[in-house]
C-alpha cells in the first residue's frame, strides 16, 4: 500500500476524502514542514517513505531534475490545479494507494487524472 504526503497547497477536501476511505495521509502542515522549500519537502516525504502529492509546478520541476541526476526520491504525484477535480484526485490517489506498492513510484512522477 502506498502512503501519501500532501504538499501544503493541496486542498483539505482531498486529504479528508482520502482519510474517509482509509488511506494513510500526512500533510506538510501536520508535519510542521509547510515552510520548507521544494527540495527539502521532497526529501522529507522520502525520509518518511511516503509519496508526495502536489499541485505545485516547481515540485514537478524538482522531481524531474532528480530523475535526470539519478537522485533518489520516494515518488511524486502531480495534478494540475485546473486539470483535475477534487473527486478525480481522490479517486486516482485511492486507486494508486490500494493497488500500488511503494517501489512502483520510486524515482517516478505520476500524473493525475489517470
N, C-alpha and C positions, 0 to 999 in steps of 0.2 A: 504494500500500500504506500502510495506517495503522500507525504505530508507537505503542507504549504506554509510559506512565509509571505505575508501580504505587505507590499510596499505601502507607504503612508498615503499615497494618492488613490488607493483602491477604495471605492465606495463601501461603506459599512454594510450595506444591504447584501453585497456579495459574500462578505465574511459571515454574516448572520445566516444567510441561506445555506452556506456550506455546513455551518455548525448544526443547523436544524437537520441536516442529512447525515450527521455523524462523522463529518470529515474533520480531521485534525488540522487546525489552523492557528497560527500565531501571527499577530500583527506587529509591525515595526513600532507602533505606539506602545503596545503592551510590553514589548521587549526593551523599551527605552532607547530605541535606535532610530527614531523618526527624524533626527537631525543629522544622521550620518550621510556622507556623500555616497554616490552610487557604487563606487568600488568597495567601500567598507560595508555597505549594505549587502552586496552580493557575497562578500567574504563572510558576513555574519550568518546569512542563510546557509551557506556551505558548511560553516562550523557546526551549525545545528542539524545538518543533514536534511535540510528542507529545500524544496524547490521554490524559488522566488516568483511571485506573480505580480505583474505591474502593468500600468498603462503608460509608463514613462519611456519616451523615445531615447532618452540619454542612457537608461539602463540597457536598452536593446543594443545601443552602440557599444557599451561596456562589455556586454556578453560576446558580441561579435569580435571585438578586439581580443578578448581572452581566447576565443576559438582560434584566431589567427596566430596568436602567440603560444598556443597549446598550454595555456594556464588553466588549471582545473577549477571547475565550479559545479555546484550540485544541479544546475539547470535553471532555465528561465522560461516562464510562460508569459507571453506578451499579447495583450489585446488593445487595439487602438480604441481610444475613448469613444470615438464616433462609429467604430466599425463593429462593435459587439454590444448587444444589450446586456443588462444585468442578468436576465434569465439565461441568455446564451452562455455567459461566463460561468454561471453556477453549474449549468448542465455539462459544459465542457470540462470544467475542473473536477466535477464529481466523477465523470467518466474516467478521466486521467487517473484520479486517485484510486478508484476501485479496480481498474484493470491493469494499471502500470506498477512497475517496481522502480525504486529509486535509480537503479543503474540505467533504466531506459532513457532518462533525461540527463544523465551525467554529461556535462560539457555540451549540452544541446540547447537550442531555442525552439520552443513550440509556439505556434501562433493560434489564437482563438479569433473567431469561431473555427471549430474543427471542420 
